Amino acid sequence: MDEEIVWMENARPSTVGTPELWEGGDRIVLRGQLRLDEGGGAVLDVAGSVILFDHADRPLPDGVDGSWVEVRVAPDNVTAWPYEI
């Protein structure tokens, strides 16, 4: 993902606790559980698929680690790579 998470701009808490991916208007919407790392990055777990994000200079609010969120990003900022297990 080539877009930063900016809380309450492109990332918001979700009241729905199930993973999902859909197109919403001019954005790709990802719903999953947000995990923060100590290095300033974030991982969104969408049904076992891990999506890496950076987050903007503004800190994310306390308590968002492990919470369900929806992230809305421009389609041009989404890249998928095939992989094998």
N, CA, C and O of each residue as an XYZ file, in Angstrom:
340
protein
N       0.843     -1.153      0.000
C       0.000      0.000      0.000
C       0.895      1.224      0.000
O       1.749      1.387      0.872
N       0.696      2.058     -0.961
C       1.524      3.246     -1.082
C       0.733      4.472     -0.623
O       0.587      5.448     -1.359
N       0.234      4.399      0.593
C      -0.504      5.515      1.172
C      -0.389      5.410      2.685
O      -0.449      4.314      3.243
N      -0.224      6.541      3.345
C      -0.119      6.546      4.796
C      -1.501      6.474      5.426
O      -2.490      6.896      4.826
N      -1.562      5.934      6.642
C      -2.795      5.963      7.413
C      -2.859      7.298      8.136
O      -1.962      7.640      8.905
N      -3.910      8.039      7.889
C      -4.162      9.299      8.581
C      -5.509      9.145      9.269
O      -6.553      9.105      8.617
N      -5.474      9.059     10.588
C      -6.674      8.780     11.364
C      -7.755      9.824     11.127
O      -7.486     11.025     11.147
N      -8.956      9.366     10.908
C     -10.160     10.145     10.657
C     -10.123     10.887      9.315
O     -11.013     11.689      9.030
N      -9.109     10.628      8.497
C      -9.115     11.109      7.114
C      -9.323      9.919      6.183
O     -10.320      9.860      5.463
N      -8.379      8.966      6.196
C      -8.583      7.772      5.365
C      -8.710      6.500      6.199
O      -8.868      5.410      5.648
N      -8.642      6.630      7.509
C      -8.809      5.483      8.413
C      -9.768      5.864      9.530
O      -9.668      6.936     10.126
N     -10.699      4.955      9.797
C     -11.716      5.200     10.826
C     -12.019      3.896     11.562
O     -11.818      2.810     11.019
N     -12.497      4.009     12.786
C     -12.920      2.786     13.477
C     -14.117      2.167     12.758
O     -14.921      2.868     12.145
N     -14.217      0.862     12.843
C     -15.336      0.149     12.226
C     -16.200     -0.467     13.321
O     -15.687     -0.994     14.308
N     -17.500     -0.395     13.139
C     -18.420     -1.048     14.070
C     -18.663     -2.499     13.668
O     -19.298     -3.256     14.402
N     -18.155     -2.883     12.500
C     -18.309     -4.250     11.996
C     -16.998     -4.987     12.196
O     -15.944     -4.494     11.794
N     -17.049     -6.150     12.805
C     -15.847     -6.914     13.111
C     -15.609     -8.073     12.175
O     -15.243     -9.163     12.616
N     -15.812     -7.856     10.881
C     -15.501     -8.888      9.894
C     -14.661     -8.260      8.790
O     -14.892     -7.114      8.406
N     -13.681     -9.012      8.276
C     -12.827     -8.473      7.218
C     -13.586     -8.359      5.903
O     -14.470     -9.161      5.604
N     -13.221     -7.348      5.127
C     -13.869     -7.171      3.828
C     -13.019     -6.236      2.972
O     -12.248     -5.425      3.484
N     -13.180     -6.369      1.662
C     -12.518     -5.524      0.677
C     -13.550     -5.194     -0.391
O     -14.191     -6.093     -0.936
N     -13.715     -3.900     -0.694
C     -14.679     -3.510     -1.713
C     -14.307     -2.162     -2.307
O     -13.459     -1.439     -1.782
N     -14.965     -1.844     -3.417
C     -14.783     -0.549     -4.050
C     -15.923      0.350     -3.595
O     -17.098      0.004     -3.727
N     -15.557      1.508     -3.059
C     -16.552      2.453     -2.582
C     -16.344      3.799     -3.245
O     -15.515      4.592     -2.799
N     -17.096      4.064     -4.317
C     -16.900      5.309     -5.054
C     -15.551      5.304     -5.743
O     -15.254      4.409     -6.534
N     -14.733      6.305     -5.444
C     -13.413      6.394     -6.072
C     -12.314      5.843     -5.166
O     -11.143      6.172     -5.353
N     -12.671      5.017     -4.196
C     -11.704      4.464     -3.243
C     -11.832      2.950     -3.141
O     -12.890      2.375     -3.397
N     -10.722      2.322     -2.759
C     -10.720      0.925     -2.355
C     -10.839      0.933     -0.838
O     -10.086      1.634     -0.162
N     -11.771      0.166     -0.298
C     -11.996      0.139      1.146
C     -11.574     -1.226      1.674
O     -11.988     -2.265      1.160
N     -10.742     -1.202      2.711
C     -10.269     -2.419      3.353
C     -10.715     -2.381      4.804
O     -10.482     -1.396      5.505
N     -11.356     -3.450      5.256
C     -11.722     -3.544      6.665
C     -10.960     -4.710      7.280
O     -10.989     -5.828      6.764
N     -10.287     -4.441      8.376
C      -9.534     -5.476      9.058
C      -9.087     -5.004     10.424
O      -9.484     -3.940     10.898
N      -8.249     -5.821     11.047
C      -7.705     -5.474     12.359
C      -6.364     -4.791     12.178
O      -5.490     -5.278     11.460
N      -6.219     -3.666     12.836
C      -5.014     -2.856     12.742
C      -4.030     -3.272     13.822
O      -4.396     -3.410     14.989
N      -2.783     -3.469     13.426
C      -1.697     -3.785     14.358
C      -0.600     -2.755     14.145
O      -0.205     -2.496     13.009
N      -0.112     -2.174     15.212
C       0.944     -1.172     15.133
C       2.265     -1.781     15.540
O       2.310     -2.655     16.406
N       3.355     -1.321     14.915
C       4.677     -1.781     15.329
C       5.450     -0.623     15.954
O       5.062      0.538     15.825
N       6.521     -0.947     16.617
C       7.300      0.063     17.337
C       8.037      1.012     16.399
O       8.457      2.089     16.821
N       8.199      0.634     15.143
C       8.937      1.448     14.191
C       8.104      2.501     13.480
O       8.609      3.180     12.586
N       6.854      2.650     13.853
C       6.022      3.667     13.229
C       5.196      3.168     12.072
O       4.578      3.967     11.368
N       5.166      1.877     11.857
C       4.368      1.311     10.777
C       3.101      0.681     11.302
O       2.890      0.586     12.511
N       2.270      0.255     10.390
C       1.017     -0.394     10.746
C       0.759     -1.537      9.776
O       1.149     -1.483      8.610
N       0.102     -2.557     10.271
C      -0.286     -3.711      9.473
C      -1.791     -3.864      9.611
O      -2.329     -3.838     10.718
N      -2.461     -4.023      8.488
C      -3.889     -4.298      8.502
C      -4.073     -5.758      8.113
O      -3.694     -6.169      7.017
N      -4.654     -6.534      9.013
C      -4.926     -7.945      8.759
C      -6.348     -8.062      8.216
O      -7.325     -7.847      8.933
N      -6.440     -8.408      6.927
C      -7.736     -8.573      6.268
C      -7.886    -10.057      5.949
O      -7.399    -10.531      4.923
N      -8.553    -10.778      6.824
C      -8.810    -12.216      6.647
C      -7.531    -13.007      6.424
O      -7.492    -13.911      5.590
N      -6.483    -12.665      7.172
C      -5.219    -13.377      7.070
C      -4.255    -12.810      6.056
O      -3.091    -13.212      6.027
N      -4.699    -11.894      5.226
C      -3.791    -11.200      4.301
C      -3.251     -9.966      5.016
O      -4.011     -9.170      5.567
N      -1.944     -9.823      4.999
C      -1.290     -8.741      5.724
C      -0.985     -7.608      4.754
O      -0.338     -7.813      3.727
N      -1.457     -6.409      5.090
C      -1.248     -5.223      4.263
C      -0.437     -4.231      5.069
O      -0.839     -3.832      6.162
N       0.705     -3.834      4.534
C       1.610     -2.940      5.248
C       1.311     -1.491      4.925
O       1.079     -1.141      3.768
N       1.315     -0.652      5.942
C       1.109      0.790      5.815
C       2.167      1.519      6.631
O       2.729      0.969      7.578
N       2.427      2.750      6.255
C       3.082      3.694      7.143
C       1.963      4.539      7.716
O       0.876      4.620      7.143
N       2.235      5.173      8.856
C       1.223      6.139      9.291
C       1.855      7.509      9.372
O       3.057      7.638      9.602
N       1.053      8.515      9.184
C       1.522      9.890      9.088
C       2.191     10.316     10.385
O       2.129      9.617     11.396
N       2.826     11.470     10.334
C       3.542     11.984     11.492
C       2.645     12.125     12.718
O       3.102     11.977     13.852
N       1.382     12.408     12.486
C       0.466     12.488     13.625
C       0.290     11.094     14.205
O       0.053     10.144     13.460
N       0.402     10.957     15.511
C       0.242      9.616     16.096
C      -1.198      9.132     15.997
O      -2.145      9.918     16.018
N      -1.330      7.824     15.889
C      -2.665      7.235     15.917
C      -3.161      7.253     17.363
O      -2.348      7.220     18.287
N      -4.458      7.302     17.574
C      -4.985      7.388     18.930
C      -4.658      6.146     19.766
O      -4.471      5.050     19.239
N      -4.597      6.352     21.067
C      -4.419      5.221     21.981
C      -5.574      4.251     21.811
O      -6.715      4.656     21.591
N      -5.270      2.982     21.915
C      -6.310      1.969     21.876
C      -6.665      1.447     20.502
O      -7.520      0.568     20.394
N      -6.030      1.961     19.423
C      -6.400      1.455     18.098
C      -5.672      0.159     17.748
O      -6.102     -0.566     16.851
N      -4.586     -0.137     18.437
C      -3.866     -1.377     18.161
C      -4.784     -2.569     18.445
O      -5.263     -2.739     19.566
N      -5.021     -3.382     17.431
C      -5.886     -4.549     17.564
C      -7.353     -4.281     17.267
O      -8.165     -5.206     17.292
N      -7.703     -3.039     16.988
C      -9.107     -2.710     16.733
C      -9.459     -2.915     15.261
O      -8.583     -2.998     14.400
N     -10.759     -2.994     14.994
C     -11.265     -3.111     13.635
C     -11.370     -1.720     13.036
O     -11.946     -0.813     13.638
N     -10.806     -1.561     11.840
C     -10.822     -0.262     11.168
C     -11.162     -0.441      9.694
O     -11.031     -1.528      9.130
N     -11.601      0.657      9.089
C     -11.767      0.721      7.639
C     -10.782      1.752      7.119
O     -10.702      2.870      7.628
N     -10.031      1.357      6.096
C      -9.057      2.246      5.467
C      -9.486      2.432      4.020
O      -9.723      1.460      3.303
N      -9.583      3.691      3.598
C     -10.006      4.029      2.232
C      -8.813      4.631      1.499
O      -8.257      5.643      1.925
N      -8.424      3.998      0.387
C      -7.245      4.449     -0.355
C      -7.565      4.580     -1.838
O      -8.490      3.946     -2.347
N      -6.791      5.406     -2.515
C      -6.947      5.570     -3.958
C      -6.507      4.291     -4.663
O      -5.508      3.690     -4.269
N      -7.232      3.862     -5.701
C      -6.859      2.638     -6.417
C      -5.428      2.658     -6.949
O      -4.777      1.615     -7.007
N      -4.940      3.822     -7.335
C      -3.571      3.917     -7.846
C      -2.527      3.604     -6.783
O      -1.368      3.356     -7.115
N      -2.915      3.613     -5.515
C      -1.979      3.346     -4.424
C      -2.023      1.902     -3.936
O      -1.402      1.567     -2.927
N      -2.753      1.051     -4.645
C      -2.880     -0.352     -4.271
C      -2.125     -1.202     -5.288
O      -2.355     -1.105     -6.493
N      -1.227     -2.028     -4.783
C      -0.481     -2.952     -5.640
C      -0.566     -4.337     -5.023
O      -0.387     -4.484     -3.814
N      -0.835     -5.344     -5.825
C      -0.901     -6.716     -5.339
C       0.188     -7.539     -6.010
O       0.442     -7.397     -7.206
N       0.824     -8.395     -5.229
C       1.838     -9.302     -5.745
C       1.373    -10.722     -5.506
O       0.924    -11.046     -4.407
N       1.470    -11.571     -6.504
C       1.117    -12.975     -6.293
C       2.172    -13.663     -5.425
O       3.343    -13.283     -5.426
N       1.740    -14.661     -4.703
C       2.677    -15.419     -3.880
C       2.194    -16.859     -3.808
O       1.040    -17.164     -4.109
N       3.108    -17.736     -3.401
C       2.768    -19.141     -3.242
C       3.055    -19.560     -1.821
O       3.997    -19.079     -1.191
N       2.231    -20.462     -1.325
C       2.443    -20.994      0.019
C       3.024    -22.367     -0.098
O       3.288    -23.014      0.915
